[in-house]
Amino acid sequence: MDIKVTSATPGRGTLLWQGRAHPCTLGRGGIRVDKREGDGASPVGCFPVRQVFYRADRMAKPATHLPCAAIARDDGWCDAPADPAYNRKVRLPYPASAETMWRDDAVYDIVVVLGHNDDPIVPGAGSAIFLHLMREDGGPTEGCVGVDRALALELVRALGPEDRICIGA
């Protein structure tokens, strides 16, 4: 199954699934075919769903057909293009730049890792592209797809390894 995500304005989009249109948030830089690290854009393309992470201190393990693991306090995601662990999960503190997965807000309470720039990894072509929860203020993402909690849980329950999220494609 392909889940379509479209955008009319930078930062705002629509996720189409099961015949319904759901509001979502996208990258502050809009959607781009030529995604680059740090541009704030969501990449154009169809990306397989790889795995789910969740905050076990805030919710029970979600039902899913995907590999699923709790986020630890020291989990990070390397966003340094020159580092060998670029676009991979790492343990913090990490010697190169890495995004913190354990956040004070709820954005990463549920994270679905999208298969963007991971097979093969191209340095500088973008990292940490996820489907995650929307910010409380409804603001844009740094390049991901943000949805409300109820939809995230529905998607996680329905998605399997053969499914894809298609952004602007």
C-alpha positions in Angstrom: 0.0 0.0 0.0 1.2 3.5 -0.8 0.1 6.4 1.4 0.2 9.7 -0.5 1.3 13.0 1.0 0.6 16.1 -1.0 1.5 19.8 -0.3 0.1 23.1 -1.5 2.2 25.3 0.8 5.5 24.9 2.6 5.0 23.2 6.0 1.4 22.1 5.3 0.1 19.0 3.6 -2.5 16.4 3.2 -2.0 12.7 3.9 -4.4 10.5 1.8 -5.2 7.1 3.3 -8.2 4.8 3.1 -10.2 7.3 1.1 -9.8 10.1 3.7 -7.7 13.3 3.7 -5.9 14.1 6.9 -4.0 17.3 7.6 -0.3 16.9 8.1 2.8 19.0 8.5 5.8 18.9 6.2 9.2 20.5 6.1 9.5 24.3 6.6 11.4 24.3 3.3 8.5 22.7 1.3 9.0 19.5 -0.6 12.1 19.1 -2.8 13.3 16.6 -5.4 16.9 17.5 -4.6 16.8 17.1 -0.8 20.0 18.3 1.0 21.0 18.1 4.6 19.8 21.1 6.6 17.4 22.5 3.9 14.3 21.9 6.1 12.6 20.3 3.1 10.6 17.0 2.9 12.0 14.8 0.1 9.9 14.0 -2.9 9.6 10.3 -3.5 8.1 7.0 -2.3 9.9 5.6 0.7 9.5 2.3 2.4 8.6 2.2 6.1 11.5 0.7 8.0 10.7 0.5 11.7 8.9 2.2 14.6 10.3 3.8 17.7 8.1 5.0 20.6 8.5 6.6 24.1 7.7 3.7 26.5 7.4 6.2 29.4 4.5 7.9 27.7 2.7 5.1 26.0 2.4 1.3 25.6 4.2 -0.4 22.8 2.1 0.2 19.7 0.6 -2.7 17.8 2.5 -3.0 14.5 3.8 -5.3 11.8 7.1 -3.4 11.7 10.2 -3.8 13.8 9.4 -1.8 17.0 11.7 -0.5 19.8 11.4 1.9 22.7 13.5 5.1 22.5 16.2 5.3 25.1 17.4 8.5 26.7 20.7 8.3 24.9 19.3 7.6 21.4 20.3 10.0 18.7 20.3 10.1 14.8 23.5 11.1 13.1 23.1 14.1 10.8 26.8 14.8 10.0 27.3 14.0 6.3 31.0 13.3 6.7 30.5 10.8 9.6 30.5 7.0 8.9 27.2 6.7 10.9 25.4 9.4 8.8 21.6 8.8 8.7 21.8 6.1 11.3 20.7 5.7 14.9 23.6 6.4 17.4 24.2 6.6 21.1 24.6 10.1 22.7 26.8 11.8 23.4 28.1 11.2 19.9 31.3 12.8 18.6 29.6 14.1 15.4 26.4 16.1 15.1 23.3 14.0 16.0 19.7 14.7 16.6 18.3 13.8 20.0 15.5 11.2 19.8 14.4 11.6 23.5 12.6 14.9 23.3 10.9 17.0 25.9 7.9 17.6 23.6 5.7 14.8 22.2 6.9 14.9 18.6 8.9 11.7 18.8 6.6 9.8 21.1 5.9 7.8 17.9 8.4 7.7 15.0 8.2 5.7 11.8 11.6 5.6 10.1 11.2 6.2 6.3 13.7 4.6 3.9 15.0 7.9 2.6 18.7 8.0 1.7 19.5 4.7 3.4 20.1 2.2 0.5 22.7 3.4 -0.3 23.4 6.3 2.0 24.6 9.4 0.1 26.4 11.9 2.4 24.5 15.2 2.4 21.3 13.9 0.8 19.3 14.2 4.0 18.9 12.3 7.2 16.4 11.5 9.9 13.3 11.5 7.6 10.5 10.2 9.7 6.7 10.1 10.0 6.2 11.5 13.6 3.7 13.4 15.7 2.8 17.0 14.8 4.2 19.8 17.0 1.7 21.1 19.5 1.6 24.4 17.7 1.0 22.8 14.3 4.3 24.2 13.0 6.3 22.7 10.2 8.8 19.9 10.6 12.5 19.9 9.7 11.8 17.7 6.7 9.6 14.9 8.0 5.8 14.2 7.9 3.9 15.1 11.1 0.5 13.7 11.9 -1.8 13.7 14.9 -1.5 10.9 17.5 -4.7 9.1 16.6 -3.6 8.9 12.9 -0.1 7.9 13.8 -1.4 5.0 15.9 -3.7 3.9 13.0 -0.9 4.0 10.5 1.5 2.1 12.7 -1.1 -0.6 13.3 -1.8 -0.9 9.5 1.7 -0.5 8.0 3.9 -3.4 7.0 7.4 -3.8 5.5 5.9 -3.7 2.0 4.2 -0.3 2.5 5.5 3.1 1.4 4.9 6.8 2.2 4.9 8.8 -1.0 5.6 12.5 -0.6 4.6 14.7 -3.6 5.1 11.8 -5.9 
